């Protein structure tokens, strides 16, 4: 397991630092910072504040994913499926939470709303070519490898 310090600025004294739910958790929970209950209607997306700004190390990216329990049990998940926080971004971390359920859902201050995974990435040097190398799969996509 790799560890590295990540600087976090609390933009509001009520903001909670990201926290891992277990020793081997890949994602750290992100917590809502609201001034009261926030109702999210079915099909609605609401931007939820965390009150935090991060300094993600260069060569890494912050990836904001759904919390599986919140998405499965309440239908609340990030609207963009995976949020990307670049290493040079210093603004507030916010989560665009979408209600996929058929009922109004409420988010309270301090609720766990998403999870943050910090991962290394590769900066590609894109090169135009005339041909690509051959593979067994070739150009087959969207289900071309079967279901079992």
MIMARVEX-886584 format. One record per residue (C-alpha): residue in three letters; x, z, y; residue number from 1. Coordinates in Angstrom, 1 decimal, padded with zeros to 4 digits. Example, Ala and Ser with C-alpha at 12.3 -4.5 7.8 and 13.67 -1.06 7.14 Angstrom:
# MIMARVEX-886584
<atom><res>ALA</res><c1>012.3</c1><c3>007.8</c3><c2>-004.5</c2><n>1</n></atom>
<atom><res>SER</res><c1>013.7</c1><c3>007.1</c3><c2>-001.1</c2><n>2</n></atom>
END
This chain:
# MIMARVEX-886584
<atom><res>UNK</res><c1>000.0</c1><c3>000.0</c3><c2>000.0</c2><n>1</n></atom>
<atom><res>UNK</res><c1>001.4</c1><c3>-001.0</c3><c2>003.4</c2><n>2</n></atom>
<atom><res>UNK</res><c1>000.8</c1><c3>001.2</c3><c2>006.4</c2><n>3</n></atom>
<atom><res>UNK</res><c1>001.5</c1><c3>000.5</c3><c2>010.1</c2><n>4</n></atom>
<atom><res>UNK</res><c1>000.6</c1><c3>002.2</c3><c2>013.3</c2><n>5</n></atom>
<atom><res>UNK</res><c1>-002.2</c1><c3>000.6</c3><c2>015.3</c2><n>6</n></atom>
<atom><res>UNK</res><c1>-002.7</c1><c3>001.8</c3><c2>018.9</c2><n>7</n></atom>
<atom><res>UNK</res><c1>-006.4</c1><c3>002.6</c3><c2>019.7</c2><n>8</n></atom>
<atom><res>UNK</res><c1>-007.7</c1><c3>003.3</c3><c2>023.2</c2><n>9</n></atom>
<atom><res>UNK</res><c1>-010.9</c1><c3>005.3</c3><c2>023.5</c2><n>10</n></atom>
<atom><res>UNK</res><c1>-012.7</c1><c3>003.7</c3><c2>026.4</c2><n>11</n></atom>
<atom><res>UNK</res><c1>-015.3</c1><c3>006.5</c3><c2>026.2</c2><n>12</n></atom>
<atom><res>UNK</res><c1>-014.6</c1><c3>010.1</c3><c2>025.1</c2><n>13</n></atom>
<atom><res>UNK</res><c1>-017.6</c1><c3>009.9</c3><c2>022.6</c2><n>14</n></atom>
<atom><res>UNK</res><c1>-015.9</c1><c3>006.9</c3><c2>020.8</c2><n>15</n></atom>
<atom><res>UNK</res><c1>-014.9</c1><c3>007.7</c3><c2>017.2</c2><n>16</n></atom>
<atom><res>UNK</res><c1>-011.6</c1><c3>006.3</c3><c2>015.8</c2><n>17</n></atom>
<atom><res>UNK</res><c1>-012.0</c1><c3>004.0</c3><c2>012.8</c2><n>18</n></atom>
<atom><res>UNK</res><c1>-011.8</c1><c3>005.9</c3><c2>009.6</c2><n>19</n></atom>
<atom><res>UNK</res><c1>-011.2</c1><c3>005.0</c3><c2>005.9</c2><n>20</n></atom>
<atom><res>UNK</res><c1>-013.8</c1><c3>006.4</c3><c2>003.5</c2><n>21</n></atom>
<atom><res>UNK</res><c1>-011.4</c1><c3>006.8</c3><c2>000.7</c2><n>22</n></atom>
<atom><res>UNK</res><c1>-007.7</c1><c3>006.7</c3><c2>000.0</c2><n>23</n></atom>
<atom><res>UNK</res><c1>-007.8</c1><c3>003.1</c3><c2>-001.4</c2><n>24</n></atom>
<atom><res>UNK</res><c1>-010.4</c1><c3>001.7</c3><c2>001.0</c2><n>25</n></atom>
<atom><res>UNK</res><c1>-009.3</c1><c3>-001.6</c3><c2>002.6</c2><n>26</n></atom>
<atom><res>UNK</res><c1>-011.8</c1><c3>-001.4</c3><c2>005.5</c2><n>27</n></atom>
<atom><res>UNK</res><c1>-012.0</c1><c3>001.4</c3><c2>008.1</c2><n>28</n></atom>
<atom><res>UNK</res><c1>-015.5</c1><c3>002.3</c3><c2>009.2</c2><n>29</n></atom>
<atom><res>UNK</res><c1>-016.4</c1><c3>001.3</c3><c2>012.8</c2><n>30</n></atom>
<atom><res>UNK</res><c1>-018.9</c1><c3>003.6</c3><c2>014.6</c2><n>31</n></atom>
<atom><res>UNK</res><c1>-021.6</c1><c3>002.8</c3><c2>017.1</c2><n>32</n></atom>
<atom><res>UNK</res><c1>-021.3</c1><c3>004.1</c3><c2>020.6</c2><n>33</n></atom>
<atom><res>UNK</res><c1>-024.8</c1><c3>004.0</c3><c2>022.2</c2><n>34</n></atom>
<atom><res>UNK</res><c1>-026.6</c1><c3>005.9</c3><c2>024.9</c2><n>35</n></atom>
<atom><res>UNK</res><c1>-029.6</c1><c3>006.4</c3><c2>022.6</c2><n>36</n></atom>
<atom><res>UNK</res><c1>-031.3</c1><c3>004.8</c3><c2>019.6</c2><n>37</n></atom>
<atom><res>UNK</res><c1>-031.0</c1><c3>001.0</c3><c2>019.6</c2><n>38</n></atom>
<atom><res>UNK</res><c1>-033.9</c1><c3>-000.8</c3><c2>017.9</c2><n>39</n></atom>
<atom><res>UNK</res><c1>-033.1</c1><c3>-004.1</c3><c2>016.3</c2><n>40</n></atom>
<atom><res>UNK</res><c1>-036.2</c1><c3>-006.3</c3><c2>015.5</c2><n>41</n></atom>
<atom><res>UNK</res><c1>-036.3</c1><c3>-008.6</c3><c2>012.5</c2><n>42</n></atom>
<atom><res>UNK</res><c1>-034.2</c1><c3>-011.7</c3><c2>013.2</c2><n>43</n></atom>
<atom><res>UNK</res><c1>-032.7</c1><c3>-010.1</c3><c2>016.3</c2><n>44</n></atom>
<atom><res>UNK</res><c1>-029.0</c1><c3>-009.7</c3><c2>017.1</c2><n>45</n></atom>
<atom><res>UNK</res><c1>-027.7</c1><c3>-006.9</c3><c2>019.3</c2><n>46</n></atom>
<atom><res>UNK</res><c1>-024.2</c1><c3>-006.3</c3><c2>020.6</c2><n>47</n></atom>
<atom><res>UNK</res><c1>-023.2</c1><c3>-002.8</c3><c2>019.6</c2><n>48</n></atom>
<atom><res>UNK</res><c1>-020.4</c1><c3>-001.1</c3><c2>021.5</c2><n>49</n></atom>
<atom><res>UNK</res><c1>-017.7</c1><c3>001.0</c3><c2>019.7</c2><n>50</n></atom>
<atom><res>UNK</res><c1>-016.0</c1><c3>002.3</c3><c2>022.9</c2><n>51</n></atom>
<atom><res>UNK</res><c1>-012.6</c1><c3>001.3</c3><c2>021.4</c2><n>52</n></atom>
<atom><res>UNK</res><c1>-009.9</c1><c3>-001.2</c3><c2>022.3</c2><n>53</n></atom>
<atom><res>UNK</res><c1>-007.1</c1><c3>-002.0</c3><c2>019.8</c2><n>54</n></atom>
<atom><res>UNK</res><c1>-003.5</c1><c3>-003.2</c3><c2>020.0</c2><n>55</n></atom>
<atom><res>UNK</res><c1>-003.3</c1><c3>-005.1</c3><c2>016.7</c2><n>56</n></atom>
<atom><res>UNK</res><c1>000.3</c1><c3>-005.8</c3><c2>015.8</c2><n>57</n></atom>
<atom><res>UNK</res><c1>001.6</c1><c3>-009.4</c3><c2>016.2</c2><n>58</n></atom>
<atom><res>UNK</res><c1>001.2</c1><c3>-011.4</c3><c2>013.0</c2><n>59</n></atom>
<atom><res>UNK</res><c1>-001.9</c1><c3>-009.4</c3><c2>012.0</c2><n>60</n></atom>
<atom><res>UNK</res><c1>-005.6</c1><c3>-010.0</c3><c2>012.6</c2><n>61</n></atom>
<atom><res>UNK</res><c1>-008.5</c1><c3>-007.5</c3><c2>012.7</c2><n>62</n></atom>
<atom><res>UNK</res><c1>-011.4</c1><c3>-008.7</c3><c2>010.6</c2><n>63</n></atom>
<atom><res>UNK</res><c1>-014.8</c1><c3>-007.1</c3><c2>011.1</c2><n>64</n></atom>
<atom><res>UNK</res><c1>-016.9</c1><c3>-007.2</c3><c2>008.0</c2><n>65</n></atom>
<atom><res>UNK</res><c1>-020.4</c1><c3>-005.8</c3><c2>007.0</c2><n>66</n></atom>
<atom><res>UNK</res><c1>-020.6</c1><c3>-002.4</c3><c2>005.4</c2><n>67</n></atom>
<atom><res>UNK</res><c1>-022.1</c1><c3>-003.3</c3><c2>002.0</c2><n>68</n></atom>
<atom><res>UNK</res><c1>-024.6</c1><c3>-000.4</c3><c2>001.9</c2><n>69</n></atom>
<atom><res>UNK</res><c1>-025.9</c1><c3>-001.1</c3><c2>005.4</c2><n>70</n></atom>
<atom><res>UNK</res><c1>-026.3</c1><c3>-004.8</c3><c2>004.7</c2><n>71</n></atom>
<atom><res>UNK</res><c1>-027.9</c1><c3>-004.3</c3><c2>001.3</c2><n>72</n></atom>
<atom><res>UNK</res><c1>-030.2</c1><c3>-001.4</c3><c2>002.0</c2><n>73</n></atom>
<atom><res>UNK</res><c1>-031.1</c1><c3>-002.1</c3><c2>005.7</c2><n>74</n></atom>
<atom><res>UNK</res><c1>-030.3</c1><c3>-005.8</c3><c2>006.2</c2><n>75</n></atom>
<atom><res>UNK</res><c1>-027.9</c1><c3>-005.1</c3><c2>009.1</c2><n>76</n></atom>
<atom><res>UNK</res><c1>-024.7</c1><c3>-007.1</c3><c2>009.2</c2><n>77</n></atom>
<atom><res>UNK</res><c1>-022.4</c1><c3>-008.8</c3><c2>011.7</c2><n>78</n></atom>
<atom><res>UNK</res><c1>-024.2</c1><c3>-011.9</c3><c2>013.0</c2><n>79</n></atom>
<atom><res>UNK</res><c1>-021.0</c1><c3>-014.0</c3><c2>012.7</c2><n>80</n></atom>
<atom><res>UNK</res><c1>-020.4</c1><c3>-012.8</c3><c2>009.1</c2><n>81</n></atom>
<atom><res>UNK</res><c1>-016.7</c1><c3>-012.0</c3><c2>009.9</c2><n>82</n></atom>
<atom><res>UNK</res><c1>-015.5</c1><c3>-011.1</c3><c2>013.3</c2><n>83</n></atom>
<atom><res>UNK</res><c1>-011.9</c1><c3>-012.0</c3><c2>014.2</c2><n>84</n></atom>
<atom><res>UNK</res><c1>-009.9</c1><c3>-009.8</c3><c2>016.6</c2><n>85</n></atom>
<atom><res>UNK</res><c1>-006.7</c1><c3>-011.5</c3><c2>017.6</c2><n>86</n></atom>
<atom><res>UNK</res><c1>-003.5</c1><c3>-009.5</c3><c2>018.2</c2><n>87</n></atom>
<atom><res>UNK</res><c1>-003.5</c1><c3>-010.3</c3><c2>021.9</c2><n>88</n></atom>
<atom><res>UNK</res><c1>-007.1</c1><c3>-009.2</c3><c2>022.6</c2><n>89</n></atom>
<atom><res>UNK</res><c1>-007.3</c1><c3>-005.9</c3><c2>024.5</c2><n>90</n></atom>
<atom><res>UNK</res><c1>-011.0</c1><c3>-005.7</c3><c2>025.4</c2><n>91</n></atom>
<atom><res>UNK</res><c1>-013.6</c1><c3>-003.5</c3><c2>023.8</c2><n>92</n></atom>
<atom><res>UNK</res><c1>-014.3</c1><c3>-004.0</c3><c2>020.1</c2><n>93</n></atom>
<atom><res>UNK</res><c1>-018.0</c1><c3>-004.8</c3><c2>019.8</c2><n>94</n></atom>
<atom><res>UNK</res><c1>-020.1</c1><c3>-005.7</c3><c2>016.8</c2><n>95</n></atom>
<atom><res>UNK</res><c1>-022.9</c1><c3>-008.3</c3><c2>017.0</c2><n>96</n></atom>
<atom><res>UNK</res><c1>-025.2</c1><c3>-006.7</c3><c2>014.5</c2><n>97</n></atom>
<atom><res>UNK</res><c1>-028.0</c1><c3>-008.9</c3><c2>013.1</c2><n>98</n></atom>
<atom><res>UNK</res><c1>-031.2</c1><c3>-007.6</c3><c2>011.4</c2><n>99</n></atom>
<atom><res>UNK</res><c1>-031.8</c1><c3>-009.8</c3><c2>008.3</c2><n>100</n></atom>
<atom><res>UNK</res><c1>-034.6</c1><c3>-007.5</c3><c2>007.1</c2><n>101</n></atom>
<atom><res>UNK</res><c1>-038.4</c1><c3>-007.8</c3><c2>007.8</c2><n>102</n></atom>
<atom><res>UNK</res><c1>-038.5</c1><c3>-004.4</c3><c2>009.6</c2><n>103</n></atom>
<atom><res>UNK</res><c1>-037.3</c1><c3>-002.9</c3><c2>012.8</c2><n>104</n></atom>
<atom><res>UNK</res><c1>-034.0</c1><c3>-001.1</c3><c2>012.2</c2><n>105</n></atom>
<atom><res>UNK</res><c1>-032.5</c1><c3>001.6</c3><c2>014.4</c2><n>106</n></atom>
<atom><res>UNK</res><c1>-028.8</c1><c3>002.2</c3><c2>015.2</c2><n>107</n></atom>
<atom><res>UNK</res><c1>-027.9</c1><c3>005.7</c3><c2>016.5</c2><n>108</n></atom>
<atom><res>UNK</res><c1>-024.7</c1><c3>006.7</c3><c2>018.3</c2><n>109</n></atom>
<atom><res>UNK</res><c1>-022.1</c1><c3>007.6</c3><c2>015.7</c2><n>110</n></atom>
<atom><res>UNK</res><c1>-023.6</c1><c3>005.4</c3><c2>012.9</c2><n>111</n></atom>
<atom><res>UNK</res><c1>-021.2</c1><c3>003.4</c3><c2>010.8</c2><n>112</n></atom>
<atom><res>UNK</res><c1>-022.0</c1><c3>-000.2</c3><c2>011.7</c2><n>113</n></atom>
<atom><res>UNK</res><c1>-019.2</c1><c3>-002.3</c3><c2>010.2</c2><n>114</n></atom>
<atom><res>UNK</res><c1>-015.7</c1><c3>-002.1</c3><c2>008.7</c2><n>115</n></atom>
<atom><res>UNK</res><c1>-012.4</c1><c3>-003.3</c3><c2>010.0</c2><n>116</n></atom>
<atom><res>UNK</res><c1>-009.7</c1><c3>-004.8</c3><c2>007.8</c2><n>117</n></atom>
<atom><res>UNK</res><c1>-006.3</c1><c3>-005.5</c3><c2>009.4</c2><n>118</n></atom>
<atom><res>UNK</res><c1>-004.5</c1><c3>-008.3</c3><c2>007.5</c2><n>119</n></atom>
<atom><res>UNK</res><c1>-001.4</c1><c3>-010.5</c3><c2>008.0</c2><n>120</n></atom>
<atom><res>UNK</res><c1>-002.0</c1><c3>-014.1</c3><c2>008.7</c2><n>121</n></atom>
<atom><res>UNK</res><c1>-000.1</c1><c3>-017.4</c3><c2>008.7</c2><n>122</n></atom>
<atom><res>UNK</res><c1>000.1</c1><c3>-019.6</c3><c2>011.8</c2><n>123</n></atom>
<atom><res>UNK</res><c1>-000.1</c1><c3>-023.1</c3><c2>010.5</c2><n>124</n></atom>
<atom><res>UNK</res><c1>001.9</c1><c3>-026.0</c3><c2>011.7</c2><n>125</n></atom>
<atom><res>UNK</res><c1>-000.6</c1><c3>-028.8</c3><c2>011.2</c2><n>126</n></atom>
<atom><res>UNK</res><c1>000.9</c1><c3>-032.1</c3><c2>010.3</c2><n>127</n></atom>
<atom><res>UNK</res><c1>-001.0</c1><c3>-035.4</c3><c2>010.1</c2><n>128</n></atom>
<atom><res>UNK</res><c1>-000.2</c1><c3>-037.3</c3><c2>006.9</c2><n>129</n></atom>
<atom><res>UNK</res><c1>-001.5</c1><c3>-040.5</c3><c2>005.3</c2><n>130</n></atom>
<atom><res>UNK</res><c1>-002.1</c1><c3>-038.9</c3><c2>001.8</c2><n>131</n></atom>
<atom><res>UNK</res><c1>-002.5</c1><c3>-035.5</c3><c2>000.3</c2><n>132</n></atom>
<atom><res>UNK</res><c1>-001.1</c1><c3>-034.4</c3><c2>-003.0</c2><n>133</n></atom>
<atom><res>UNK</res><c1>-003.4</c1><c3>-034.7</c3><c2>-006.0</c2><n>134</n></atom>
<atom><res>UNK</res><c1>-005.0</c1><c3>-031.7</c3><c2>-007.8</c2><n>135</n></atom>
<atom><res>UNK</res><c1>-007.3</c1><c3>-031.4</c3><c2>-010.8</c2><n>136</n></atom>
<atom><res>UNK</res><c1>-010.2</c1><c3>-030.6</c3><c2>-008.5</c2><n>137</n></atom>
<atom><res>UNK</res><c1>-009.6</c1><c3>-033.4</c3><c2>-006.0</c2><n>138</n></atom>
<atom><res>UNK</res><c1>-012.3</c1><c3>-033.8</c3><c2>-003.4</c2><n>139</n></atom>
<atom><res>UNK</res><c1>-015.0</c1><c3>-031.9</c3><c2>-005.3</c2><n>140</n></atom>
<atom><res>UNK</res><c1>-016.7</c1><c3>-029.2</c3><c2>-003.2</c2><n>141</n></atom>
<atom><res>UNK</res><c1>-019.8</c1><c3>-027.0</c3><c2>-003.0</c2><n>142</n></atom>
<atom><res>UNK</res><c1>-020.3</c1><c3>-026.1</c3><c2>-006.7</c2><n>143</n></atom>
<atom><res>UNK</res><c1>-018.1</c1><c3>-028.8</c3><c2>-008.2</c2><n>144</n></atom>
<atom><res>UNK</res><c1>-016.3</c1><c3>-026.3</c3><c2>-010.4</c2><n>145</n></atom>
<atom><res>UNK</res><c1>-019.5</c1><c3>-025.1</c3><c2>-012.1</c2><n>146</n></atom>
<atom><res>UNK</res><c1>-021.4</c1><c3>-021.8</c3><c2>-012.2</c2><n>147</n></atom>
<atom><res>UNK</res><c1>-019.8</c1><c3>-020.2</c3><c2>-015.2</c2><n>148</n></atom>
END
